[in-house]
Amino acid sequence: MSSAADRQAGRLHWGILGPGRIAPRIVRGLRDSPRGLLHAVASRHADRARAFADAHGGDEPVAAYGSYEALLADPRIDVVYVALPNGLHAEWTIRALEAGKHVLCEKPLALTVDEVDAIAAAAARNRRIAVEAFMYLHHPQTIRAVEIAHSGALGPLQVVSSAFSFLLDHPEDPRIDPTLGGGSLWDVGCYPVSISRRLAGEEPEAVAALARLDERGVDRTFVGQLRFPSGLLAHFESGFAAADRERVEIVGSDATLVLDSPFLPEPDGPPPRVSIRRDGAVEEVPIPSVDSYRAEVDDLQAAILDGTPPRVDLSFSRGSIASLVALDRAARTSAATGPAGARTNL
Ligand SMILES: NC(=O)c1ccc[n+]([C@@H]2O[C@H](COP(=O)([O-])OP(=O)(O)OC[C@H]3O[C@@H](n4cnc5c(N)ncnc54)[C@H](OP(=O)(O)O)[C@@H]3O)[C@@H](O)[C@H]2O)c1
């Protein structure tokens, strides 16, 4: 039997900042990966880090740190996964890059374009890779849907229509904290915006938006529109006040492609399903079920170890954040200038 050192040799050592709800998904993705392993986890509370390390540690022991700084100081760590609330992403991504680590940072990568530019500068300065964790972009159903749309099989693209919502009912949740980048646009609206831009293959030239803001100015329901230079139009809904809902429709002149579970397919949601509706007939496109978190881990590890370009690069993330900032501004402008009642307290 090989020693622990042998089993670890040549594998990228990962550290996690923030042992919260999403972190176990990356642990699961790493567990099956021959190229990486979980080395350490950090929490602001040492006991929480220890509990997470013990619960998720597999065969190899996992180090537990009681501060994020301590994890960044660990020279054995190659890659840091930033799984913190949105408002902390840019700061800790930059601090990890400055510590010489590669970074997988949860979406949204930042809350301003200036922050994305600072991340890009830190990555270049330290010769490290930083990528935004849009796991669904690594799933074969997303890749296949974009290929089909770009192939012309749907005819000239006209409209992308998408939605992502769920019911958020924890009053203390960071996702509704205005000081931490709260709001449904930033949390789940970023998915429809990113698939629309991926399909367009360019950045929007105009956006419009309406939102229901709560008493702290955080959007609980958001409706946005984008117009791309090609003429493609996109509209989407995101929300924290509606039942679970996710859907993407890609409407061409000849056919419509529908993704029933575009953002959280199996193993975290329903089976992937891509269907093309044309002249009253429905064609199902066969799609394998994979773990999209494993796929995003593999993609970053290949970028680090093989030099392949990451599927979600910083210029894509920069466009994402620019669109989200513009949509947020548009919704706030319409709330401020609209008729009485446009700003709604939930
Ligand atoms: N890709 C996906 O599928 C997906 C799904 C869900 C969420 N996300 C993203 O992942 C990130 C984390 O989401 P999550 O649901 O895992 O978050 P969470 O459980 O609410 O928080 C994650 C961790 O952040 C740390 N934290 C640091 N400062 C905090 C503060 N002021 N308030 C609360 N927590 C703080 C906490 O760790 P300690 O207190 O232990 O240090 C906490 O465990 C978010 O950016 C979210 O958008 C992605």
The ligand as an SDF file (V2000), in Angstrom:
LIG
                    3D

 48 52  0  0  0  0  0  0  0  0999 V2000
  -22.0860   27.6290   -7.6360 N   0  0  0  0  0  0  0  0  0  0  0  0
  -23.1170   27.2890   -6.8800 C   0  0  0  0  0  0  0  0  0  0  0  0
  -23.8160   26.3080   -7.1230 O   0  0  0  0  0  0  0  0  0  0  0  0
  -23.4360   28.0930   -5.6850 C   0  0  0  0  0  0  0  0  0  0  0  0
  -24.4850   27.6950   -4.8390 C   0  0  0  0  0  0  0  0  0  0  0  0
  -24.6860   28.4060   -3.6690 C   0  0  0  0  0  0  0  0  0  0  0  0
  -23.8950   29.5030   -3.3820 C   0  0  0  0  0  0  0  0  0  0  0  0
  -22.9240   29.8820   -4.2470 N   0  0  0  0  0  0  0  0  0  0  0  0
  -22.0650   31.0350   -3.9530 C   0  0  0  0  0  0  0  0  0  0  0  0
  -21.1250   30.5900   -2.9900 O   0  0  0  0  0  0  0  0  0  0  0  0
  -20.8560   31.6210   -2.0490 C   0  0  0  0  0  0  0  0  0  0  0  0
  -21.0980   31.0920   -0.6630 C   0  0  0  0  0  0  0  0  0  0  0  0
  -22.4450   30.6720   -0.5820 O   0  0  0  0  0  0  0  0  0  0  0  0
  -22.9520   29.7610    0.6380 P   0  0  0  0  0  0  0  0  0  0  0  0
  -24.3950   29.5330    0.4010 O   0  0  0  0  0  0  0  0  0  0  0  0
  -22.0400   28.6290    0.8490 O   0  0  0  0  0  0  0  0  0  0  0  0
  -22.7800   30.8300    1.8050 O   0  0  0  0  0  0  0  0  0  0  0  0
  -22.9160   30.6910    3.3780 P   0  0  0  0  0  0  0  0  0  0  0  0
  -23.0540   29.2540    3.7610 O   0  0  0  0  0  0  0  0  0  0  0  0
  -23.9560   31.6450    3.8370 O   0  0  0  0  0  0  0  0  0  0  0  0
  -21.5100   31.3040    3.8420 O   0  0  0  0  0  0  0  0  0  0  0  0
  -20.2890   30.7170    3.4700 C   0  0  0  0  0  0  0  0  0  0  0  0
  -19.2610   31.0440    4.5210 C   0  0  0  0  0  0  0  0  0  0  0  0
  -18.9100   32.4090    4.4800 O   0  0  0  0  0  0  0  0  0  0  0  0
  -18.2550   32.7190    5.6890 C   0  0  0  0  0  0  0  0  0  0  0  0
  -18.4650   34.1370    6.0400 N   0  0  0  0  0  0  0  0  0  0  0  0
  -17.4820   35.0470    6.0880 C   0  0  0  0  0  0  0  0  0  0  0  0
  -17.9830   36.2450    6.4120 N   0  0  0  0  0  0  0  0  0  0  0  0
  -19.2950   36.0840    6.5980 C   0  0  0  0  0  0  0  0  0  0  0  0
  -20.3370   36.9620    6.9810 C   0  0  0  0  0  0  0  0  0  0  0  0
  -20.1140   38.2660    7.2350 N   0  0  0  0  0  0  0  0  0  0  0  0
  -21.5810   36.4570    7.0770 N   0  0  0  0  0  0  0  0  0  0  0  0
  -21.8220   35.1590    6.8190 C   0  0  0  0  0  0  0  0  0  0  0  0
  -20.8600   34.2760    6.4460 N   0  0  0  0  0  0  0  0  0  0  0  0
  -19.5970   34.7410    6.3570 C   0  0  0  0  0  0  0  0  0  0  0  0
  -18.8120   31.7360    6.7160 C   0  0  0  0  0  0  0  0  0  0  0  0
  -17.7380   30.9540    7.1350 O   0  0  0  0  0  0  0  0  0  0  0  0
  -17.0690   31.0810    8.5910 P   0  0  0  0  0  0  0  0  0  0  0  0
  -17.9880   31.9270    9.4570 O   0  0  0  0  0  0  0  0  0  0  0  0
  -17.0360   29.6690    9.0220 O   0  0  0  0  0  0  0  0  0  0  0  0
  -15.7460   31.6850    8.3780 O   0  0  0  0  0  0  0  0  0  0  0  0
  -19.7460   30.8720    5.9300 C   0  0  0  0  0  0  0  0  0  0  0  0
  -19.6860   29.5080    6.2660 O   0  0  0  0  0  0  0  0  0  0  0  0
  -21.7580   32.7910   -2.4370 C   0  0  0  0  0  0  0  0  0  0  0  0
  -21.0010   33.7150   -3.1600 O   0  0  0  0  0  0  0  0  0  0  0  0
  -22.7940   32.1940   -3.3610 C   0  0  0  0  0  0  0  0  0  0  0  0
  -23.1850   33.1040   -4.3800 O   0  0  0  0  0  0  0  0  0  0  0  0
  -22.6720   29.1810   -5.3710 C   0  0  0  0  0  0  0  0  0  0  0  0
  1  2  1  0
  2  3  2  0
  2  4  1  0
  4  5  1  0
  4 48  2  0
  5  6  2  0
  6  7  1  0
  7  8  2  0
  8  9  1  0
  8 48  1  0
  9 10  1  0
  9 46  1  0
 10 11  1  0
 11 12  1  0
 11 44  1  0
 12 13  1  0
 13 14  1  0
 14 15  2  0
 14 16  1  0
 14 17  1  0
 17 18  1  0
 18 19  2  0
 18 20  1  0
 18 21  1  0
 21 22  1  0
 22 23  1  0
 23 24  1  0
 23 42  1  0
 24 25  1  0
 25 26  1  0
 25 36  1  0
 26 27  1  0
 26 35  1  0
 27 28  2  0
 28 29  1  0
 29 30  1  0
 29 35  2  0
 30 31  1  0
 30 32  2  0
 32 33  1  0
 33 34  2  0
 34 35  1  0
 36 37  1  0
 36 42  1  0
 37 38  1  0
 38 39  2  0
 38 40  1  0
 38 41  1  0
 42 43  1  0
 44 45  1  0
 44 46  1  0
 46 47  1  0
M  CHG  2   8   1  16  -1
M  END
$$$$
